[in-house]
Amino acid sequence: MFDSLSDRLGGVFDKLRGRGALKEQDVRDAMREVRIALLEADVALPVVRRFVDQVTEKAVGQSVLRSVTPGQQVVKIVNDALVEMLGGEDTPGLDLNAAPPVVIMMVGLQGSGKTTSTAKLARLLKEKEGKKAMMASLDVNRPAAQEQLKVLGEQVGVATLPIIPGQQPTEIATRALQAARLQAVDVLLLDTAGRLHVDQQLMDEMKAVAAISAPRETLLVVDSLTGQDAVNVAQSFSGQVDLTGVILTRMDGDARGGAALSMRAVTGKPIKFAGTGEKLDAIEVFHPSRVANRILGMGDIVSIVEKAAATVEAEDAERMAERMAQGKFDMNDLRGQLRQMQKMGGLGVLAGMMPGMKKAKAAMQASGMDDRVLLRMDAIIGSMTPKERANPALLNARRKIRVANGSGTQVQDVNKLLKMHMEMAKAMKQIKKMGGLKGLGALFGKGGIDAAMPGLGGPGGGFPGMGGGQPDLSKFLKK
């Protein structure tokens, strides 16, 4: 979503970093470009003015202009201002400190992803918070809306209120509260009806439901692809209903990002969650500092670690740690790593979160490289015999031809995969020499990663297929 804005800001700050000493006019010229970039990203004009004025005031101070690295200082000021614009360092989570059942009311326009977000949030509460949740659809206007929530409930393993045809939203809300109390439910999620536009009937209906259910949280679901109109919708709802937070859907889309950057500043309500895909596990807690870091190309290592922790099985992690300590790494291990990357969101998602990887990500996109490369590599490994996967040295010319034919690839592709495995196996041996897992941190020092995987941290090297010294895996896709 923020790629275009990130590229524009990156160009501005690259100029500042390359100048050494800065004059006040240099900063003001840069802020003028930042202003244009934010406006082109569809950020609300009052928000842009406030942001630029705040940054300029701090950036033209003598402590910045006379510092050793003024360009870096300006970038930090911009980063801090972005964090503040998005909601500050600490975004409040859901307020569940009340006698159960705690009611969460989901509101928003039709088509914003409200029903799907309700199921995603219920799944998150169940699996991450250990809460017993129940969902109830109060949408009696949209055809099959109640059936949709029932199907989603079955998919995420969360109970839904049985459907009784003809009941009105207030009746359904009353029945849902009674059922939640009888079944000792911790959290009750009410999926209210939406409209194609904001109208008084919609507002009156929500107010009536809120009066009956007394929601602890009232979350507005808005589609970030609608740009500034999403901000207008949020303003309309916040003027009628006591909102406690916002869920932005389709944050993985190609919108310009103005809605996300303007929402908090315009409405005063925190963005609590972000929908990042169609799957029912594709929802994340919104962290302003992490989003700001991504926009400025600083990466988001914390999110990568969290994704890994959420997708790695404990047994697999122990097995891998033991093999790393022994310096072992065969094709079965490589296959496990490839599948782990898929679970974590694929190459594009991971590259977007790595510090300094924006150019690598752009190179991937320019070459047409996507997550199909992981599937192709998995197919090659799957065409090997168990003995060959355990000992890749067995793969002579005849065996390579058989593997290539079995996976629908070329022998060159098999050779590239073998070379990639060899480089990773060298890294595992390097870890063993440094004392196993205790020496893992040393890989990030001088002679560490560059020695284990040549070029990973500098020019002429890099991840496979991203313009580095390792094989160009983008050719896997040209079949």
WOKA-V377850 format. One record per pair of residues at least 24 apart in sequence whose ideal C-beta (glycine too) atoms are under 8 Angstrom apart, sorted by the first residue. I is the first residue (numbers start at 1). J is the second residue. Records with the same first field share a line. If there is no record, write none. Layout:
BEGIN
I->J ; J
END
This chain:
BEGIN
1->224 ; 251 ; 252 ; 253 ; 254 ; 255 ; 256 ; 257 ; 260
2->41 ; 257 ; 260 ; 291 ; 294 ; 295
3->254
4->40 ; 41 ; 256 ; 257
5->37 ; 38 ; 40 ; 41 ; 256 ; 257 ; 295
6->294 ; 295 ; 296 ; 297 ; 358
7->358
8->33 ; 37 ; 40 ; 41
9->34 ; 37 ; 78 ; 295 ; 296
10->296 ; 297 ; 358
12->37
13->71 ; 74 ; 75 ; 78 ; 296
16->70 ; 71 ; 74 ; 75
17->71 ; 72 ; 75
18->71
19->71
20->70 ; 71
21->65 ; 70
22->64 ; 65 ; 70 ; 71 ; 74
23->65
24->60 ; 65
27->56 ; 59 ; 60 ; 64 ; 65 ; 74
28->56 ; 60
30->74
31->55 ; 56 ; 59
34->78
38->261
40->256
41->256 ; 257 ; 258 ; 261
42->227 ; 228 ; 255 ; 256 ; 257 ; 258 ; 259 ; 262
43->257 ; 258 ; 261 ; 262
44->228 ; 231 ; 258 ; 262 ; 265 ; 266
46->265 ; 266
47->85 ; 261 ; 262 ; 265 ; 266
50->265
51->81 ; 82 ; 85
54->81
55->81
75->296
78->296
79->292 ; 293 ; 296 ; 298
82->261 ; 288 ; 291 ; 292 ; 295 ; 296
83->288 ; 289 ; 292
84->288
85->261 ; 264 ; 265 ; 288
86->260 ; 261 ; 264 ; 271 ; 286 ; 288 ; 291 ; 292
87->264 ; 270 ; 271 ; 286 ; 288
88->288
89->288 ; 289
91->270 ; 271 ; 272 ; 285 ; 286 ; 287 ; 288
92->245 ; 270 ; 272
93->272 ; 285
94->125 ; 217 ; 245 ; 272
95->216 ; 217 ; 244
96->129 ; 131 ; 186 ; 187 ; 216
98->216
100->180 ; 184 ; 185 ; 186 ; 187
101->134 ; 177 ; 180 ; 181 ; 185 ; 186 ; 187 ; 188
102->186 ; 187 ; 188 ; 216 ; 217
103->177 ; 187 ; 188 ; 190 ; 213 ; 214 ; 215 ; 216 ; 217
104->187 ; 188 ; 189 ; 190 ; 215 ; 216 ; 217 ; 218 ; 219
105->190 ; 192 ; 206 ; 209 ; 210 ; 213 ; 215 ; 217 ; 218 ; 219
106->189 ; 190 ; 191 ; 192 ; 219 ; 221 ; 247
107->192 ; 194 ; 206 ; 218 ; 219 ; 220 ; 221 ; 237 ; 241 ; 243
108->194 ; 220 ; 221 ; 222 ; 233 ; 237
109->194 ; 195 ; 196 ; 197 ; 198 ; 222 ; 223 ; 233
110->142 ; 193 ; 194 ; 195 ; 196
111->194 ; 196 ; 223
112->194 ; 221 ; 222 ; 223 ; 249
113->221 ; 223 ; 249 ; 250 ; 275
114->191 ; 192 ; 194 ; 221
115->139 ; 145 ; 148 ; 149 ; 152 ; 191
116->152 ; 249 ; 275 ; 278 ; 280
117->221 ; 247 ; 249 ; 273 ; 275 ; 283
118->149 ; 152 ; 189 ; 191
119->149 ; 152 ; 153 ; 155 ; 156 ; 158 ; 280
120->156 ; 275 ; 280 ; 281 ; 282 ; 283
121->189 ; 219 ; 247 ; 273 ; 283
122->153 ; 156 ; 158 ; 187 ; 189
123->156 ; 157 ; 158 ; 280 ; 281
124->283
125->186 ; 187
126->156 ; 157 ; 158
131->186 ; 187
132->183 ; 184 ; 185 ; 186 ; 187
133->158 ; 159 ; 185 ; 186 ; 187 ; 188 ; 189
134->158 ; 159 ; 160 ; 161 ; 176 ; 179 ; 180 ; 183 ; 185 ; 187 ; 188 ; 189
135->159 ; 160 ; 161 ; 188 ; 189 ; 191
136->160 ; 161 ; 172 ; 173 ; 175 ; 176 ; 188 ; 189 ; 190 ; 191
137->161 ; 163 ; 172 ; 191
138->169 ; 172 ; 173 ; 190 ; 191 ; 192 ; 193 ; 209
139->169 ; 191 ; 192 ; 193 ; 194
140->167 ; 168 ; 169 ; 172 ; 193
141->193 ; 195
142->193 ; 194
145->191 ; 193
149->191
152->280
155->280
156->280
159->183 ; 185
169->193 ; 205 ; 208 ; 209
170->208 ; 209 ; 212
173->209 ; 212 ; 213
174->212
176->213
177->212 ; 213
188->213
190->215
198->233 ; 236 ; 237
203->240 ; 241
206->240 ; 241
207->240 ; 241
210->241 ; 242
216->244
217->244 ; 245
218->242 ; 243 ; 244 ; 245
219->243 ; 244 ; 245 ; 246 ; 247 ; 272 ; 273
220->245 ; 246 ; 247 ; 269
221->246 ; 247 ; 249
222->246 ; 247 ; 248 ; 249 ; 259 ; 263
223->249 ; 250
224->248 ; 249 ; 250 ; 251 ; 253 ; 255 ; 257 ; 259 ; 260
225->250 ; 253 ; 255
226->255 ; 259
227->255 ; 256 ; 258 ; 259
228->258 ; 259 ; 262
230->259 ; 263
231->258 ; 259 ; 262 ; 263 ; 266 ; 267
234->263 ; 266 ; 267 ; 269
235->266 ; 267
238->267 ; 268 ; 269
243->267 ; 269
244->269
245->269 ; 270 ; 271 ; 272 ; 273
246->270 ; 271 ; 272
247->271 ; 272 ; 273 ; 274 ; 275 ; 283
248->273 ; 274 ; 275 ; 286
249->274 ; 275
250->275
251->275 ; 276
252->276 ; 277 ; 282
257->295
260->291
264->288
294->352 ; 353
297->355 ; 356 ; 358
298->355
299->353 ; 354 ; 355 ; 356 ; 357
300->353
301->353 ; 354 ; 355
303->353
304->344 ; 350 ; 353 ; 354
307->344 ; 345
308->340 ; 344
311->340 ; 343 ; 344
312->340
321->437
323->428
324->428 ; 431 ; 432 ; 436 ; 437 ; 440
325->431 ; 432 ; 436 ; 437
326->432 ; 436
327->428 ; 429 ; 431 ; 432 ; 433
328->428
329->421 ; 424 ; 425 ; 427 ; 428
330->389 ; 390 ; 391 ; 392 ; 425
331->381 ; 384 ; 388 ; 389 ; 390 ; 392 ; 421
332->381 ; 389 ; 390
334->381 ; 420 ; 421 ; 424
335->378 ; 381 ; 382 ; 389
337->424
338->374 ; 377 ; 378 ; 381
339->374 ; 378
341->374
342->371 ; 374
346->370 ; 371 ; 374
347->371 ; 373 ; 374
351->466
360->462 ; 463 ; 466 ; 467
363->466 ; 467
364->465 ; 466 ; 474
367->465 ; 472 ; 474
368->474 ; 477 ; 478
369->465 ; 473 ; 474 ; 477
370->477
372->476 ; 477
373->465 ; 473 ; 474 ; 476 ; 477
376->407 ; 409 ; 413 ; 476 ; 477 ; 479
377->417 ; 473 ; 476
379->407 ; 408 ; 409
380->404 ; 407 ; 409 ; 413 ; 414 ; 417
381->417
382->407
383->407
392->418 ; 421
408->479
409->476 ; 479
410->479
412->475
413->475 ; 476
415->471
416->464 ; 471 ; 472 ; 473 ; 475 ; 476
417->471
419->470 ; 471
420->464 ; 470 ; 471 ; 473
423->453 ; 454 ; 470
424->453
426->452 ; 453
427->452 ; 453
END
